[in-house]
Amino acid sequence: SGINAEISNANSRQNIRRLIKDGLIIKKPVTVHSRARCRKDMIARRKGRHTGPGKRRGTANARMPQKVLWMRRMRVLRRLLKRYRASGKINKHLYRELYLQAKGNGFKNKRVLIEFIHKKKAEQARTKELSQLAEAMRAKKREARIRREERLQKKRQDRIDSILEAENAIAAQQQQQAPPQA
């Protein structure tokens, strides 16, 4: 009881320190607060356990906001567009068009955007090829028309020359036949 009285009368830090040194007071170990069960539960939740309708308290939007999903998607799409523009896969005009389409909710995800870019590029290549073919055809027809006109011109000139020659020959014949006038 003398020890208890001594401990109960200890009213200063110095007294407490002396009692600790004497071994009358000992520090209790810290109570264990294990996270093992919590970790196990988290692993299960990552697998999709314990997340059914009965476990949900907030709305779908409170649990995973639509705005966050939208921001993620926009960032992914815009990053892809920037990379494609930097690497020269798309030009600045197509970049601007696709950027605005993405902003207007035109693409559900990255895969859809990539497919759209491939389709658009193929279409552009096809139109370019067709325009080149058309231009080549036009040039060919133009050359053919010029050659034809030259040929017709030559034919006309040959006819005119032959007519003139015939007229000259007739005139020369008439001069020979006509008696000289005194």
C-alpha positions in Angstrom: 0.0 0.0 0.0 3.0 2.2 0.5 3.9 1.9 -3.2 0.3 2.8 -4.2 0.4 5.8 -2.0 3.7 6.9 -3.4 2.3 6.5 -7.0 -0.9 8.3 -6.2 1.0 11.2 -4.5 3.3 11.6 -7.5 2.2 15.0 -8.9 5.1 16.3 -10.9 7.0 15.1 -13.9 10.1 14.7 -11.8 8.4 12.3 -9.5 6.9 10.3 -12.4 10.4 10.1 -14.0 11.8 8.7 -10.7 9.1 6.2 -10.4 9.7 5.0 -14.1 13.4 4.7 -13.3 12.7 2.6 -10.2 10.5 0.4 -12.3 7.3 1.1 -10.4 5.6 2.6 -13.5 5.9 0.9 -16.9 4.7 2.0 -20.3 1.9 -0.2 -21.7 2.5 -1.5 -25.2 0.5 0.3 -28.0 -2.7 -1.5 -28.8 -2.5 -3.3 -32.1 -4.6 -1.8 -34.9 -4.1 -4.2 -37.7 -5.0 -3.4 -41.3 -4.8 -7.0 -42.4 -8.5 -7.5 -42.5 -9.0 -4.2 -44.3 -6.4 -5.1 -46.9 -8.0 -8.5 -47.5 -11.4 -6.8 -48.0 -9.9 -4.3 -50.4 -8.4 -7.1 -52.5 -11.8 -8.8 -52.6 -13.5 -5.5 -53.6 -10.9 -5.0 -56.5 -12.1 -8.4 -57.7 -15.7 -7.1 -57.6 -16.9 -8.7 -54.3 -19.2 -7.0 -51.8 -20.1 -4.2 -54.3 -23.6 -5.3 -55.2 -26.8 -3.2 -55.0 -27.1 -4.0 -51.2 -23.8 -2.5 -50.4 -24.3 0.8 -52.3 -25.3 3.9 -50.4 -24.7 6.7 -52.9 -26.0 7.3 -56.4 -24.0 6.0 -59.4 -22.9 9.6 -60.0 -21.8 10.1 -56.4 -19.8 6.8 -56.5 -18.1 7.6 -59.9 -18.9 11.1 -61.2 -19.8 11.5 -64.9 -17.7 14.6 -65.0 -14.6 12.6 -63.9 -15.2 10.0 -66.6 -15.7 12.8 -69.2 -12.5 14.5 -68.1 -10.6 11.3 -68.4 -12.0 10.5 -71.8 -11.3 14.0 -73.1 -7.7 13.9 -71.9 -7.1 10.5 -73.5 -8.6 11.7 -76.8 -6.9 15.1 -76.8 -3.5 13.5 -75.9 -3.9 11.0 -78.8 -4.8 13.8 -81.2 -1.8 15.9 -80.1 0.6 12.9 -80.6 -0.8 12.2 -84.0 -0.4 15.8 -85.1 3.1 16.0 -83.7 4.2 12.8 -85.5 2.5 14.0 -88.8 -0.1 11.3 -88.9 -2.8 14.0 -89.2 -2.5 17.5 -90.5 -3.7 20.6 -88.5 -7.0 20.8 -90.4 -8.0 17.2 -89.6 -6.7 17.8 -86.0 -9.0 20.7 -85.5 -12.0 18.9 -87.0 -11.4 15.8 -84.8 -10.8 18.0 -81.7 -14.1 19.6 -82.1 -15.8 16.3 -82.8 -14.3 14.9 -79.6 -15.5 17.9 -77.7 -19.0 17.3 -79.1 -19.1 13.8 -77.7 -18.4 12.3 -81.2 -16.1 9.5 -80.0 -16.9 6.9 -77.3 -13.3 6.0 -76.7 -9.8 5.9 -78.1 -10.3 2.9 -80.3 -13.3 4.5 -82.1 -11.3 7.7 -82.6 -8.3 5.7 -84.1 -10.7 3.8 -86.4 -12.3 7.1 -87.5 -8.8 8.6 -88.3 -7.9 5.5 -90.4 -11.1 5.7 -92.3 -10.8 9.5 -92.9 -7.2 9.1 -94.1 -8.1 6.3 -96.5 -11.0 8.4 -97.8 -8.6 11.4 -98.3 -6.0 9.2 -100.1 -8.8 7.8 -102.3 -10.1 11.3 -103.2 -6.6 12.5 -103.9 -5.9 9.5 -106.1 -9.2 10.0 -108.0 -8.4 13.7 -108.5 -5.0 12.8 -109.8 -6.5 10.3 -112.2 -9.1 12.8 -113.3 -6.4 15.4 -113.9 -4.3 13.0 -115.9 -7.3 12.1 -118.0 -8.0 15.8 -118.6 -4.4 16.4 -119.6 -4.5 13.4 -121.9 -7.7 14.6 -123.6 -6.3 18.1 -123.8 -3.2 16.8 -125.6 -5.4 14.6 -127.9 -7.6 17.6 -128.8 -4.5 19.7 -129.6 -3.0 16.9 -131.7 -6.4 16.5 -133.5 -6.7 20.2 -134.2 -3.1 20.2 -135.5 -3.9 17.2 -137.7 -7.1 18.9 -139.1 -5.2 22.1 -139.6 -2.5 20.3 -141.5 -5.2 18.5 -143.6 -6.9 21.8 -144.4 -3.6 23.4 -145.3 -2.7 20.4 -147.5 -6.1 20.8 -149.3 -5.7 24.5 -149.7 -2.1 23.9 -151.1 -3.4 21.2 -153.5 -6.2 23.4 -154.7 -3.8 26.3 -155.2 -1.4 24.0 -157.1 -4.2 22.8 -159.3 -5.4 26.4 -160.0 -1.8 27.4 -160.8 -1.4 24.4 -163.1 -4.7 25.3 -164.9 -3.7 28.9 -165.1 -0.3 28.0 -166.6 -2.0 25.6 -169.1 -4.5 28.3 -170.1 -1.6 30.8 -170.6 0.1 28.3 -172.9 -3.0 27.6 -174.9 -4.1 31.2 -175.2 -2.8 32.9 -178.3 -0.6 35.9 -177.5 -2.5 39.1 -177.8 -1.0 41.9 -179.9 
